[in-house]
Amino acid sequence: MTTLSKKSRVLIICDQSDTAPLLGYMIREKGLNAIIETSVQRAIERAMEVTPDLIIIDVNAPHSERIQLAKKYRSLSKKPILLFLPTHHESEILEAYHAGVDECIVKPISPAIFLAKITSWSRRSVPIQTSPLGAPQLKLDSAKRLARTPEGDEIYLTNLEFRLLRLLKNRPGYVFQNEEIIRTVWGITDTSDQTALKNVVYRLRKKLGAKREYMIQTAPGGYSFQD
């Protein structure tokens, strides 16, 4: 049986206060999960937090800054990137594609065409679950400190990565709060600095790869595991 594993998460990087809510509203109306980030400075960190299935960049910035942002996203993920451009400038469009952008959208664009593009790209980006219903996606080997996929691939983990994955995997669907995770995995009581946790989650998702990074779900105030 083949099913979609989850609803698409669309990360919208838009620094225009009048445009960002409109894009989010249209995308949510299509049944997708729209996540809006209005700060270009926080854009990369936000992508690490939510692991989007689709990234939309619509910022008022010099073209070189848009390209650098696209390159940073491409270095983090293989997910589709859609870049808005203010004018049809062939050299800028070609530069964007060379930087890893999947599609350039030249303004203005009608809402209907925009939503058609989003729907099409989101269908391609959502991970597909092809294993039999109920079959485990990952098995943990405590002795070797690794995760083994159904295909036989071995994913070697650091001590913190393994402990975090084991904790989340022991209770699929349960949202562990950040403070609870830090106390359990790190064994410390001071949970005020959560930067290390975010970094371990980012590395763990990257090791799991594009096919399985969705297993580590971001939830309000914490994380959960989805097999």
C-alpha positions as CSV (number, residue, x, y, z in Angstrom):
1,M,0.0,0.0,0.0
2,T,1.3,3.5,-0.9
3,T,0.2,6.5,1.0
4,L,1.3,10.1,1.7
5,S,3.0,10.1,5.0
6,K,2.0,13.6,6.1
7,K,0.6,17.0,5.1
8,S,3.1,19.2,3.2
9,R,4.8,21.9,5.2
10,V,5.4,25.0,3.1
11,L,7.9,27.5,4.5
12,I,7.3,31.0,3.2
13,I,10.2,33.5,3.5
14,C,8.6,36.8,2.9
15,D,9.6,40.1,4.4
16,Q,6.6,42.0,3.1
17,S,4.0,42.6,5.8
18,D,1.1,42.9,3.3
19,T,2.1,39.9,1.1
20,A,3.1,37.3,3.7
21,P,-0.3,36.8,5.3
22,L,-2.0,36.6,1.9
23,L,0.4,33.9,0.7
24,G,-0.1,31.9,3.9
25,Y,-3.9,32.2,3.7
26,M,-4.0,31.0,0.1
27,I,-1.8,28.0,0.8
28,R,-3.7,27.0,3.9
29,E,-6.9,27.1,1.8
30,K,-5.4,24.4,-0.3
31,G,-5.1,22.2,2.8
32,L,-1.4,22.6,3.2
33,N,0.5,23.7,6.3
34,A,1.9,27.2,5.7
35,I,4.7,28.4,7.9
36,I,5.6,32.1,7.5
37,E,8.9,33.6,8.4
38,T,9.2,37.4,7.9
39,S,12.8,37.7,9.0
40,V,15.4,36.9,6.4
41,Q,18.0,36.7,9.2
42,R,16.1,33.9,10.9
43,A,15.1,32.1,7.7
44,I,17.8,29.4,7.8
45,E,17.3,28.6,11.5
46,R,13.5,28.3,10.9
47,A,14.1,25.8,8.1
48,M,16.2,23.7,10.4
49,E,13.4,23.8,13.0
50,V,10.5,22.8,10.8
51,T,12.1,20.8,7.9
52,P,9.7,22.1,5.2
53,D,8.7,20.1,2.2
54,L,8.6,23.2,0.0
55,I,10.4,26.5,0.4
56,I,9.1,29.8,-1.1
57,I,11.4,32.8,-1.1
58,D,9.8,36.2,-1.8
59,V,12.1,38.9,-0.3
60,N,12.8,42.5,-1.2
61,A,16.6,42.3,-1.4
62,P,19.4,42.6,-3.9
63,H,19.5,39.6,-6.3
64,S,22.8,38.4,-4.8
65,E,21.2,38.1,-1.4
66,R,18.4,36.0,-2.8
67,I,20.8,33.8,-4.5
68,Q,22.9,33.3,-1.3
69,L,19.7,32.4,0.6
70,A,18.7,29.9,-2.0
71,K,22.2,28.3,-2.0
72,K,22.1,28.0,1.8
73,Y,18.7,26.2,1.6
74,R,20.0,23.9,-1.1
75,S,23.0,22.9,1.1
76,L,20.5,21.9,3.8
77,S,17.9,20.1,1.9
78,K,16.9,18.5,-1.4
79,K,13.3,19.8,-1.1
80,P,11.9,22.1,-3.9
81,I,12.7,25.8,-3.7
82,L,10.5,28.4,-5.5
83,L,12.0,31.9,-5.9
84,F,10.0,35.0,-6.7
85,L,11.7,37.5,-8.9
86,P,10.6,41.1,-9.5
87,T,11.4,41.2,-13.2
88,H,12.0,38.8,-16.1
89,H,15.8,39.1,-16.3
90,E,17.3,36.1,-18.1
91,S,20.7,36.2,-16.5
92,E,19.2,36.4,-13.0
93,I,16.9,33.5,-13.7
94,L,19.7,31.3,-15.0
95,E,21.8,32.2,-12.0
96,A,18.9,31.2,-9.7
97,Y,18.6,27.8,-11.4
98,H,22.4,27.3,-11.1
99,A,22.1,28.0,-7.4
100,G,19.7,25.2,-6.9
101,V,16.3,26.9,-7.3
102,D,13.7,24.5,-8.8
103,E,11.4,27.2,-10.2
104,C,11.5,30.9,-10.7
105,I,8.2,32.8,-10.5
106,V,8.3,36.2,-12.1
107,K,5.9,38.8,-10.6
108,P,3.1,39.4,-11.1
109,I,1.4,36.0,-11.1
110,S,-2.3,35.2,-10.7
111,P,-3.4,33.5,-7.5
112,A,-4.8,30.6,-9.5
113,I,-1.4,29.9,-11.3
114,F,0.5,30.4,-8.1
115,L,-1.6,27.8,-6.2
116,A,-1.4,25.4,-9.1
117,K,2.4,25.5,-8.9
118,I,2.4,25.1,-5.1
119,T,0.0,22.1,-5.4
120,S,2.1,20.5,-8.1
121,W,5.4,20.9,-6.2
122,S,3.9,19.8,-2.9
123,R,2.8,16.5,-4.5
124,R,6.3,15.8,-5.5
125,S,7.9,16.7,-2.2
126,V,5.9,14.8,0.3
127,P,7.6,11.6,1.3
128,I,5.9,8.4,0.1
129,Q,5.5,5.4,2.5
130,T,5.8,2.2,0.5
131,S,6.3,-0.3,3.3
132,P,3.5,-2.6,4.4
133,L,1.2,-1.0,6.9
134,G,2.6,-1.3,10.4
135,A,6.0,-2.4,9.3
136,P,8.8,-0.6,11.3
137,Q,10.8,2.0,9.3
138,L,13.8,1.9,11.5
139,K,15.4,-0.5,14.0
140,L,17.8,0.6,16.6
141,D,21.0,-1.3,17.5
142,S,22.2,-0.2,20.9
143,A,25.4,-2.2,20.8
144,K,26.6,-0.6,17.5
145,R,24.8,2.7,18.2
146,L,23.1,2.8,14.8
147,A,19.7,2.8,13.1
148,R,19.0,0.2,10.5
149,T,16.6,0.8,7.6
150,P,14.3,-1.9,6.1
151,E,16.6,-1.8,3.1
152,G,19.5,-2.8,5.3
153,D,21.3,0.5,5.3
154,E,23.1,1.4,8.6
155,I,23.0,4.9,9.9
156,Y,25.7,5.5,12.4
157,L,24.8,8.0,15.2
158,T,26.6,9.9,17.9
159,N,25.7,9.2,21.5
160,L,23.4,12.2,21.7
161,E,21.8,11.4,18.4
162,F,21.1,7.8,19.3
163,R,19.7,8.7,22.7
164,L,17.4,11.3,21.3
165,L,16.1,9.0,18.5
166,R,15.6,6.2,21.0
167,L,13.7,8.5,23.4
168,L,11.3,9.8,20.7
169,K,10.9,6.4,19.0
170,N,9.9,4.7,22.2
171,R,6.6,6.7,22.2
172,P,5.6,7.3,18.6
173,G,3.3,10.3,18.3
174,Y,3.9,11.6,21.8
175,V,5.2,15.2,21.9
176,F,8.2,15.4,24.2
177,Q,8.7,18.9,25.5
178,N,12.2,20.4,24.9
179,E,12.9,20.6,28.7
180,E,12.0,16.9,29.1
181,I,14.3,15.9,26.2
182,I,17.2,17.9,27.6
183,R,16.8,16.4,31.1
184,T,16.6,12.9,29.7
185,V,19.1,13.0,26.9
186,W,21.7,15.4,28.4
187,G,21.0,14.5,32.0
188,I,21.1,18.1,33.1
189,T,18.5,20.2,35.0
190,D,19.3,23.6,33.4
191,T,17.1,23.6,30.3
192,S,17.2,27.3,29.4
193,D,19.7,26.9,26.5
194,Q,18.1,24.7,23.8
195,T,20.5,25.5,21.0
196,A,22.3,22.1,21.4
197,L,19.0,20.3,21.1
198,K,18.2,22.1,17.9
199,N,21.6,21.2,16.5
200,V,21.3,17.5,17.3
201,V,17.8,17.4,15.7
202,Y,19.2,19.0,12.6
203,R,22.1,16.5,12.4
204,L,19.8,13.6,13.0
205,R,17.3,14.6,10.3
206,K,20.2,15.1,7.9
207,K,21.5,11.6,8.6
208,L,18.1,10.0,8.2
209,G,18.0,11.6,4.7
210,A,15.2,13.1,2.6
211,K,13.1,9.9,2.7
212,R,13.0,9.7,6.5
213,E,13.7,13.2,7.9
214,Y,9.9,13.6,8.4
215,M,10.1,11.0,11.2
216,I,11.3,13.7,13.6
217,Q,8.3,16.0,13.8
218,T,8.5,19.5,15.2
219,A,5.7,20.4,17.6
220,P,4.9,23.4,19.7
221,G,7.6,23.4,22.4
222,G,9.0,20.0,21.5
223,Y,9.4,17.1,19.1
224,S,7.8,13.8,18.3
225,F,8.5,10.7,16.3
226,Q,6.4,9.4,13.4
227,D,7.2,5.9,12.0
